[in-house]
Amino acid sequence: MNAMAVRYGALSPRTPDLPKAFTFAEFVRGALTAFLVFQPMGMIIAFVSGAIVPWGLPSGSTSNIWAQAALFGLIALVFGAVYGLPFSVAALFVGAPFAYLLGWVLRRVRLDAVHLIAFALFGLVLGLLTMSAADMAMGAIGGSALQLPDLSDMPHDVAFYCASGVALSLGRLAALRKARKSETVLLGLRYVAGKPE
């Protein structure tokens, strides 16, 4: 089998022994899907956490509480986009080799559920590391000493970890579905050509 043809999708890398093998193009598609799925989830989390955290809201004031919550939500949304997107891009490039390795290790495992759980757990870890790096970087920019974040003070961080886990799992699911669809097309072409496999 021609390795270059397999890598770029001209031939299928999947065999009975390697049922979940993947091409480089399939991997890139899954990684980009995970990145794109995470972005709106991150924006929603930024808005909601900005709206519910009582930053500067006067105690006992209820007349403008919804307007103030919406304002803080929008501020968090803009800040999250400007501040969070570079860290999200960095997570994509730093996490991609490890995601590729994880997929490669699991290429013999037939059950999709195992892949989805493994990528969800990897996403949780990647989200934790990314948010920790972002919090430390913001601490350094703000002049405070570098330190790991205190999770009890930042429950919204946990939402970002979970969003990262969901996004990576959905990225893997998209790659698995695309691979299954490609296999169906390839098998159909082989059958039409008189070479059913």
C-alpha positions in Angstrom: 0.0 0.0 0.0 1.4 3.4 -1.0 1.9 5.4 2.2 1.7 8.8 0.5 -1.6 7.8 -1.1 -3.0 6.7 2.2 -1.8 9.8 4.0 -3.5 12.1 1.6 -6.7 10.1 1.3 -6.4 8.4 -2.1 -6.5 5.0 -0.3 -8.1 4.0 2.9 -5.7 3.3 5.8 -8.4 1.2 7.6 -7.9 -2.6 7.6 -9.5 -5.3 9.7 -6.5 -5.0 12.1 -6.7 -1.2 12.1 -10.4 -0.4 12.0 -10.0 3.2 13.3 -6.8 4.2 11.4 -7.1 7.6 9.8 -5.5 9.8 7.2 -3.8 13.1 7.9 -6.7 14.9 6.2 -9.2 13.2 8.5 -7.2 14.2 11.5 -7.0 17.8 10.4 -10.7 17.8 9.8 -11.4 16.5 13.3 -9.0 19.0 14.9 -10.5 21.9 13.1 -14.0 20.7 14.0 -13.1 20.6 17.7 -11.6 24.1 17.5 -14.7 25.5 15.7 -17.1 23.7 18.1 -15.3 25.1 21.1 -15.4 28.8 20.0 -19.2 29.4 20.4 -19.3 27.3 23.6 -16.4 29.4 25.0 -18.3 32.6 24.0 -21.5 31.5 25.7 -19.5 30.5 28.9 -17.7 33.9 28.9 -21.0 35.8 28.5 -22.9 33.8 31.2 -20.0 33.8 33.7 -19.6 37.5 33.1 -23.3 38.1 33.6 -23.6 36.1 36.8 -20.4 37.1 38.6 -21.4 40.1 40.8 -18.5 42.3 39.7 -19.2 45.7 41.2 -23.0 45.2 41.4 -24.3 47.3 44.2 -25.9 45.3 47.0 -29.6 45.6 47.3 -30.0 47.3 43.9 -32.5 45.4 41.7 -33.7 48.1 39.3 -30.7 47.8 37.0 -29.5 44.4 37.9 -30.4 42.8 34.5 -28.9 45.7 32.6 -25.7 45.5 34.6 -25.5 41.7 34.3 -25.9 42.1 30.5 -23.2 44.8 30.4 -20.8 42.6 32.4 -21.7 39.7 30.2 -20.9 41.7 27.0 -17.6 42.9 28.6 -16.7 39.3 29.4 -17.6 38.2 25.9 -15.4 40.8 24.2 -12.6 40.3 26.7 -12.9 36.5 26.2 -12.7 36.8 22.5 -9.6 39.1 22.5 -7.9 37.3 25.4 -9.2 33.7 24.9 -8.8 33.2 21.1 -5.0 33.3 21.1 -4.9 30.7 23.9 -7.5 28.6 22.0 -5.3 28.7 18.9 -2.2 27.8 21.0 -4.2 24.9 22.5 -5.0 23.7 19.0 -1.3 23.7 17.9 0.1 22.4 21.2 -2.6 19.7 21.7 -2.7 18.5 18.0 0.3 16.3 18.2 -1.0 14.6 21.4 -4.4 14.2 19.9 -2.8 12.6 16.8 -0.9 10.3 19.1 -4.0 9.4 21.0 -5.8 8.6 17.8 -2.9 6.5 16.6 -2.8 4.5 19.9 -6.6 3.9 19.6 -6.5 2.9 15.9 -7.0 -0.8 16.8 -10.0 -0.1 19.1 -13.3 -0.7 17.2 -15.7 0.9 19.7 -16.5 4.5 19.0 -17.5 5.1 22.6 -13.9 4.4 23.7 -12.6 7.0 21.3 -15.2 9.6 22.4 -14.5 9.0 26.1 -10.7 9.1 25.6 -10.9 12.4 23.6 -13.3 13.9 26.1 -10.8 13.2 28.9 -8.0 14.5 26.8 -10.0 17.6 26.2 -10.6 18.1 29.9 -6.9 17.9 30.6 -6.1 20.2 27.6 -8.7 22.7 28.9 -7.2 22.6 32.4 -3.7 23.2 31.1 -4.8 26.0 28.7 -6.9 27.8 31.4 -4.0 27.5 33.9 -1.6 28.9 31.3 -4.0 31.7 30.5 -4.6 32.5 34.2 -0.8 32.5 34.9 -0.2 34.7 31.9 -2.8 37.2 33.0 -1.4 37.2 36.5 2.1 37.9 35.1 0.6 40.7 32.9 -1.2 42.1 35.9 2.0 42.1 38.0 1.1 39.4 40.4 3.4 36.4 41.0 2.9 33.3 38.7 0.7 30.8 40.5 -1.7 28.1 39.6 -5.4 29.2 39.8 -7.6 28.4 42.7 -10.5 26.4 41.3 -12.8 27.4 44.1 -12.5 31.0 43.1 -13.1 30.3 39.4 -16.0 27.9 38.8 -16.4 29.2 35.3 -13.0 27.6 34.5 -14.6 24.2 35.1 -17.1 25.1 32.4 -14.3 25.8 30.0 -12.7 22.4 30.9 -15.9 20.7 30.2 -16.5 22.6 26.9 -13.0 21.6 25.8 -13.8 17.9 26.6 -17.1 18.1 24.7 -15.4 19.9 21.7 -12.6 17.3 21.4 -15.1 14.4 21.7 -17.3 16.0 19.0 -14.2 16.6 16.8 -13.3 12.9 17.1 -16.9 11.9 16.3 -16.9 14.1 13.2 -13.7 12.4 12.0 -15.1 9.0 12.7 -18.2 9.7 10.8 -16.3 11.2 7.8 -14.1 8.1 7.8 -17.1 5.8 7.8 -18.6 7.8 5.0 -15.4 7.6 3.0 -15.2 3.9 3.5 -18.8 3.5 2.2 -17.9 5.5 -0.9 -14.7 3.5 -1.5 -16.5 0.2 -1.0 -19.1 1.3 -3.5 -16.5 2.3 -6.0 -14.7 -1.1 -5.6 -18.0 -2.9 -6.0 -18.9 -1.0 -9.2 -15.4 -1.7 -10.5 -16.0 -5.4 -10.0 -13.7 -5.7 -7.0 -16.0 -6.1 -4.0 -14.1 -6.3 -0.7 
